[in-house]
Each structure stands twice: as structure tokens, then as C-alpha cells.
């Protein structure tokens, strides 16, 4: 809407409605005005029980949080929200979703009552032009999101929205879609991808879960190759993960936990570098590797 049309619209609104419109516009501007560029994170979320733990991984999340500017809001791309099409949560109070089974009651009792941000949902919808983005009021914060974000911001005082993963689309689509979120980084928004780079539950050695660093050879090889590609900005090979050989096929038997990494890598700018933390394989076939992208 140009200035002339805007003034016409304001002129025909009742005085009260016009005041409310101006108030809403001011709120949106104040909330998402220009800021310094925010870092971006990919977090390996692993076992939901990490949400109750004090271990190397949760301590890694806490340590990286100390290096971050305080965000105005968080946009999380979680492996656990797959949809046909792309959606963002748009409610004021997203529920904490316990989307798992077979765990102790203590885990189901955990709540992460962060507010939502309908304003960020609308801003995200506006930024993405390659596809339509739906506003969702039924999902919330799944365990791919809250089990890691709770260690970044334990007071649950930062608004959080989730963006879904369109399971009908190839890896290249998700990488390109991620680029369209770039402007949010300069509006005070922390973009977080949550998944796992090596994630083969079917082959996991659960009896070795407590053995630090226990890994099958193929998992170790895949992890080292992925890490090298990330650190050397070889995004093309990472997008073409399904063409990287047998080890990658075993590491990524289904793409949903891997794709959040591509969203984060797509946001890397020329003066930025990727750093790796929480790089440890567990139960033979799962990796907690996490990535921070920030100014070199």
C-alpha cells in the first residue's frame, strides 16, 4: 500500500478504528524495526530426556546462549512439524506439545510457557514470496523446539513461533526457502533449526546409550564428512546429501531431522563462519552436533 492509498484508508475509518490501526502499525514497527544481524543456530536435539538432564549437550546449549544477543523473538524450524505446504504458528499462547510416548511422567509434566508472536507470524508470511504461508492456530511448540530452547532461555520470556517443513518438497527447495527468512535476522529474530545430522533410530544401539562417543563406523564417517562440508561452506554437497554414498544413506534414512540444518546454512552470509559444538555421537547412530553461524 503506498502512502496516498494508506491515507485514504485511514480517512474512511472511524476515529476509534483509525487509532487502533495506528497503534497496531506502531507496535509492528517497534517490534521488528532494524537491529544488528542476529546469529543463527542449528541445534541437535536428540533424546527428549535431555530436557530433564544436566549433561554435556544441555550445557553446550547454555554456553552458546551466553554468546547471543537477546532476541526480540525466535523462529524455530523443527524436525517434528511436517506438513503439506508451509505454515507458521500464529497464536498468542502456544501450548507445549509432548509429541512422544514411553517416557517418564516427569517429562510430560514439563511446560515451556513462552508467548507466541502473531506479529512475527505475519512478518514471516509477508517475507516468503516463493510459496504461500499459512497461519496455524492448532500446533504449538513441539519437543524439537522446547527441549532445546528451554536451555537457551529458561525463563520462557522470549516469544517463539514455529515454521513447518513441507514434506512434499526436495532439499534444494528448503535451502532456497530458508534464504527468504534472511531479513528477520536484522529485525532481532533468532532463527533456530532443530533436528539431527545423523539420525537413524532403527539402527540405534540403545544398550550403549550411556557409553560416551559410541558410534558405528558408518555414522562416524558420515559425521566427519558432514562436519567438513559445514566448516568449508560446501553447501552444494550438503543439499545433495542423497548422492554422498552409503554412509549418508544410513545417517539420513528420512530427511525431516536433516532439513532444518539446510535452512540454517542457507542464511550464512559471506562474512560469516560456521562453528560446531556438541559434536558427539551416541547410541551408535545418533549425533548431537550443533552449529552456530555468526560473523567471522
C-alpha positions as CSV (number, residue, x, y, z in Angstrom):
1,X,0.0,0.0,0.0
2,X,1.5,3.4,-1.0
3,X,1.2,6.5,1.2
4,X,-1.7,8.0,-0.8
5,X,-3.8,4.8,-0.5
6,X,-2.9,4.5,3.2
7,X,-4.1,8.0,3.9
8,X,-7.3,7.3,2.0
9,X,-7.9,4.2,4.0
10,X,-7.2,5.9,7.3
11,X,-9.6,8.8,6.4
12,X,-12.6,6.5,5.9
13,X,-12.1,4.6,9.2
14,X,-14.0,5.6,12.3
15,X,-11.8,7.6,14.7
16,X,-11.5,4.7,17.1
17,X,-10.7,2.2,14.4
18,X,-8.1,4.5,12.9
19,X,-6.5,4.9,16.3
20,X,-6.4,1.1,16.7
21,X,-4.9,0.7,13.2
22,X,-2.2,3.3,14.0
23,X,-1.5,1.6,17.3
24,X,-1.1,-1.8,15.6
25,X,1.2,-0.4,13.0
26,X,3.4,1.3,15.7
27,X,3.6,-2.0,17.6
28,X,4.7,-3.9,14.5
29,X,7.3,-1.2,13.7
30,X,8.6,-1.1,17.3
31,X,8.7,-4.9,17.5
32,X,10.5,-5.6,14.2
33,X,12.5,-2.5,13.5
34,X,16.1,-2.7,12.4
35,X,18.7,-4.3,14.6
36,X,22.2,-5.7,14.3
37,X,22.3,-9.0,12.5
38,X,21.5,-11.9,14.7
39,X,23.4,-15.2,14.6
40,X,21.6,-18.4,13.5
41,X,21.7,-21.8,15.2
42,X,21.2,-25.5,14.3
43,X,20.7,-27.5,17.4
44,X,20.9,-31.3,17.6
45,X,18.0,-32.1,19.9
46,X,18.4,-35.9,20.3
47,X,16.6,-37.8,23.0
48,X,13.7,-35.8,24.6
49,X,15.0,-36.9,28.0
50,X,17.7,-34.2,27.5
51,X,15.1,-31.8,28.5
52,X,15.4,-33.1,32.1
53,X,19.2,-33.5,32.0
54,X,22.3,-31.6,33.0
55,X,24.8,-33.1,30.6
56,X,27.4,-32.1,28.0
57,X,24.7,-31.3,25.5
58,X,22.4,-29.2,27.6
59,X,25.5,-27.4,29.0
60,X,26.5,-26.7,25.4
61,X,23.2,-25.1,24.7
62,X,23.5,-22.9,27.9
63,X,27.1,-21.9,26.9
64,X,26.1,-20.8,23.4
65,X,23.2,-18.8,24.8
66,X,25.7,-16.6,26.6
67,X,27.2,-15.6,23.3
68,X,23.9,-14.5,21.8
69,X,22.4,-11.0,21.8
70,X,19.0,-11.2,23.4
71,X,16.4,-11.7,20.6
72,X,13.1,-10.0,20.3
73,X,11.6,-13.3,19.1
74,X,12.6,-16.8,18.0
75,X,11.6,-18.6,14.8
76,X,12.2,-22.4,15.1
77,X,12.2,-24.9,12.2
78,X,11.6,-28.2,14.0
79,X,12.0,-31.7,12.5
80,X,8.8,-32.6,14.3
81,X,6.3,-30.4,12.4
82,X,5.9,-31.8,8.9
83,X,3.1,-30.6,6.8
84,X,1.9,-30.4,3.2
85,X,2.6,-26.8,2.5
86,X,4.3,-24.3,4.8
87,X,2.8,-22.9,8.0
88,X,3.8,-20.8,10.9
89,X,2.2,-20.8,14.4
90,X,0.3,-17.6,14.9
91,X,-1.3,-17.9,18.4
92,X,-0.7,-15.7,21.4
93,X,0.0,-18.6,23.7
94,X,1.4,-21.7,22.0
95,X,0.9,-24.9,24.0
96,X,3.8,-27.2,25.0
97,X,3.3,-30.3,22.9
98,X,4.5,-33.6,24.3
99,X,4.7,-35.4,21.0
100,X,6.3,-38.7,22.1
101,X,5.5,-41.7,24.2
102,X,7.1,-44.2,26.6
103,X,8.9,-41.6,28.8
104,X,8.6,-40.9,32.5
105,X,5.7,-38.7,33.7
106,X,8.3,-36.0,34.7
107,X,8.9,-35.3,31.1
108,X,5.2,-34.9,30.3
109,X,5.0,-32.5,33.2
110,X,7.4,-30.1,31.7
111,X,5.9,-26.9,30.4
112,X,7.5,-24.1,28.4
113,X,5.0,-21.3,28.5
114,X,6.8,-18.9,26.1
115,X,4.4,-16.4,24.4
116,X,3.7,-16.7,20.7
117,X,4.1,-13.8,18.3
118,X,1.3,-13.3,15.8
119,X,3.3,-10.3,14.6
120,X,6.3,-12.4,13.7
121,X,4.0,-14.9,12.0
122,X,2.6,-12.2,9.8
123,X,6.1,-10.8,9.2
124,X,7.3,-14.2,8.1
125,X,4.3,-14.7,5.9
126,X,5.0,-11.4,4.2
127,X,8.7,-12.1,3.6
128,X,8.2,-15.5,1.9
129,X,7.1,-15.0,-1.7
130,X,8.0,-18.3,-3.3
131,X,5.1,-20.1,-1.8
132,X,2.1,-19.3,0.3
133,X,2.5,-19.5,4.1
134,X,-0.5,-20.5,6.2
135,X,-1.1,-19.1,9.7
136,X,-1.7,-22.0,12.1
137,X,-3.5,-21.8,15.4
138,X,-3.6,-25.5,16.3
139,X,0.1,-26.7,16.7
140,X,2.2,-25.1,19.3
141,X,5.8,-25.9,20.4
142,X,6.8,-29.5,19.9
143,X,9.7,-31.2,21.6
144,X,12.0,-30.4,18.7
145,X,11.6,-26.8,19.8
146,X,11.0,-26.6,23.5
147,X,13.5,-29.2,24.7
148,X,16.4,-27.1,23.3
149,X,15.0,-23.5,23.6
150,X,14.4,-24.0,27.3
151,X,18.1,-24.2,27.8
152,X,18.7,-21.0,25.8
153,X,16.0,-19.0,27.6
154,X,14.9,-20.9,30.7
155,X,12.6,-18.0,31.8
156,X,10.4,-18.6,28.7
157,X,10.2,-14.8,28.3
158,X,11.1,-14.7,24.5
159,X,8.2,-15.1,22.1
160,X,8.5,-18.2,20.0
161,X,6.9,-19.3,16.7
162,X,7.5,-22.5,14.7
163,X,7.7,-22.9,10.9
164,X,6.7,-26.3,9.5
165,X,8.6,-28.4,7.0
166,X,6.8,-29.2,3.7
167,X,7.5,-32.9,3.4
168,X,6.5,-32.9,-0.3
169,X,9.5,-30.8,-1.3
170,X,13.2,-31.7,-2.1
171,X,16.2,-30.5,-0.1
172,X,17.0,-27.7,-2.6
173,X,13.6,-26.2,-2.0
174,X,14.1,-26.0,1.7
175,X,17.5,-24.4,1.3
176,X,16.1,-21.7,-1.1
177,X,13.1,-21.1,1.2
178,X,15.4,-20.5,4.1
179,X,17.1,-17.6,2.3
180,X,13.8,-15.8,2.3
181,X,14.0,-15.5,6.1
182,X,17.2,-13.5,6.0
183,X,15.6,-10.2,6.7
184,X,14.4,-11.4,10.1
185,X,18.0,-11.6,11.3
186,X,18.1,-7.8,11.1
187,X,14.8,-7.5,13.0
188,X,16.0,-9.0,16.2
189,X,14.8,-12.6,15.4
190,X,16.9,-15.6,16.3
191,X,16.3,-18.3,13.8
192,X,16.8,-21.9,15.1
193,X,16.8,-25.1,13.2
194,X,16.3,-28.2,15.4
195,X,17.0,-31.7,14.2
196,X,19.9,-34.2,14.0
197,X,22.5,-34.6,11.3
198,X,23.0,-38.4,11.9
199,X,19.6,-39.8,12.9
200,X,18.9,-43.5,12.4
201,X,16.6,-44.7,15.2
202,X,16.1,-48.1,13.6
203,X,19.8,-49.0,14.0
204,X,20.4,-47.3,17.3
205,X,22.3,-49.4,20.0
206,X,20.1,-48.4,22.9
207,X,22.1,-50.6,25.3
208,X,25.1,-48.4,24.5
209,X,23.2,-45.1,25.1
210,X,25.3,-44.3,28.2
211,X,28.7,-45.1,26.5
212,X,30.2,-41.7,25.6
213,X,31.0,-41.3,21.9
214,X,29.9,-44.8,20.9
215,X,29.4,-44.8,17.1
216,X,29.1,-47.2,14.3
217,X,31.8,-46.8,11.7
218,X,29.4,-45.5,9.0
219,X,28.0,-42.9,11.5
220,X,31.5,-41.7,12.3
221,X,32.4,-41.4,8.6
222,X,29.1,-39.6,7.7
223,X,29.6,-37.2,10.7
224,X,33.1,-36.3,9.8
225,X,32.2,-35.7,6.1
226,X,29.2,-33.5,7.1
227,X,31.3,-31.5,9.6
228,X,34.0,-30.9,6.9
229,X,31.3,-29.7,4.4
230,X,29.8,-27.4,7.0
231,X,33.1,-25.9,8.0
232,X,34.2,-25.5,4.4
233,X,30.9,-24.0,3.3
234,X,30.2,-26.8,0.9
235,X,26.5,-26.3,0.9
236,X,26.0,-27.9,-2.5
237,X,27.2,-31.3,-1.3
238,X,25.0,-31.0,1.8
239,X,22.0,-30.2,-0.2
240,X,22.7,-33.3,-2.3
241,X,23.0,-35.4,0.8
242,X,21.3,-38.3,-1.0
243,X,24.2,-38.5,-3.5
244,X,27.0,-38.8,-1.0
245,X,27.2,-42.5,-0.6
246,X,26.2,-45.4,1.7
247,X,27.2,-43.7,4.9
248,X,25.0,-40.7,4.2
249,X,22.1,-43.0,3.3
250,X,22.4,-44.7,6.7
251,X,22.8,-41.4,8.5
252,X,19.8,-39.8,6.9
253,X,17.3,-42.6,6.2
254,X,14.5,-40.0,6.2
255,X,15.1,-36.2,5.7
256,X,13.0,-34.5,8.3
257,X,15.7,-34.3,11.0
258,X,18.4,-33.2,8.5
259,X,16.4,-30.5,6.6
260,X,16.5,-27.9,9.5
261,X,20.2,-27.8,9.0
262,X,19.8,-26.6,5.4
263,X,17.5,-23.7,6.5
264,X,20.3,-22.5,8.8
265,X,23.1,-22.9,6.3
266,X,21.2,-21.0,3.6
267,X,21.3,-18.0,5.9
268,X,25.1,-17.9,6.1
269,X,26.5,-14.6,4.6
270,X,29.9,-14.1,3.0
271,X,31.5,-12.5,6.1
272,X,30.3,-15.3,8.4
273,X,31.7,-18.6,9.5
274,X,30.2,-21.8,10.9
275,X,31.3,-23.2,14.2
276,X,30.4,-26.6,15.6
277,X,29.6,-27.6,19.2
278,X,28.1,-30.6,21.0
279,X,29.7,-32.8,18.4
280,X,29.2,-36.2,19.9
281,X,27.7,-39.4,18.6
282,X,25.5,-41.5,20.9
283,X,23.9,-45.0,20.7
284,X,25.9,-45.7,17.6
285,X,23.7,-44.0,15.1
286,X,22.7,-40.6,16.5
287,X,24.6,-37.3,16.6
288,X,24.1,-34.2,18.7
289,X,26.2,-32.0,16.5
290,X,25.1,-28.3,16.6
291,X,26.1,-25.4,14.5
292,X,26.3,-21.6,15.2
293,X,26.7,-19.2,12.2
294,X,28.0,-15.7,13.1
295,X,30.4,-13.0,11.9
296,X,33.9,-14.4,11.3
